[in-house]
Amino acid sequence: ALTDTLGEVRGFVFLDTSMASVDNVAARNVRNAYAILLGIIFVIALLLVRQAKVVDYAVLYRKLKDVDQMKDDFVSMAAHELRTPLSVIKGYLSMISPERLTDTDKEGISRVNISVENLNSLVGDILDVVKMDQGRIRFDMKEIDVSDIVAEVADSLQSLAKEKNLTLSFVRSSISHIYADPVRLKQALINIVGNAIKYTPQGNVSVMATEEGERVSIRVRDTGIGISAEDQRKLFGKFLRIRSKETEDIRGTGLGLWITAQIVSGMNGKISVESIKGKGSDFILSFPVATP
Ligand code: ADP
């Protein structure tokens, strides 16, 4: 009963709640609490599992890095070990005087010489790849005249071109100096000009050094087998070799262009290719002009 201040009954409030409905409300709240608790436990378990996986991945990553390092160390050690017997063979080869040899012997010695040179450059490439992968390659940058290096490279590859009846030409022009490591630039050019000779069955290879804007470009042009647009896109990848009828008899490792691209970009340069399959290719190396 609701009474006023004088005690008179003014109205009534009817309560229609039994203990059963109180129990129901309580039970519902307990169920909700359990659901929330289960949810929290599930989320915590999920986080723990993920955390364990992250730890697993970290351990796996460290192990993989160790194995990778071991592989690099082994390859590098094996390549260095190969260098020693190679230099002994080279040394003895140079001591053989050709006057006393028959033509057959001379031919044999020349073949051994070529094989030794090939093996030597393969060993050099392997050592370079390991160095580049580990970021250990250093460039001894100097102000240089590109024409001097190109002339040296053209001279050294002249006999290789002649063996294939190709003409290899370089016309000297006066251009600005660039900053580069002369030894590494020479290595890059030997790869590019060497490839031009290797992948050109007939015709010619020409090298041009030009200056445009603030850049010096070296263009190596051949009239060889050419490269399709699709192959050009992946050309500078490690171990990439284009497999086709024209290349099946040509040996190589697919490392030369990758190494060349690393060298060029390490010296602030750019490398690109323009080619038409069946017609020939242009490889272009460009570097900023050295500012005084
Ligand atoms: P390798 O010559 O040892 O195979 P490279 O990395 O020097 O390796 O070259 C990768 C591939 O690019 C070669 O296998 C060849 O198919 C292609 N290539 C390179 N230079 C030329 C070129 N001047 N003309 C046609 N194809 C070329």
Residues whose N, C-alpha, C, O or C-beta is under 5 A from the ligand:
A	BS01	ADP	N195 A196 Y199 G224 I225 G226 I227 L235 L240 R241 I242 T247 R251 G252 T253 G254 L255 G256 L257 W258 S281
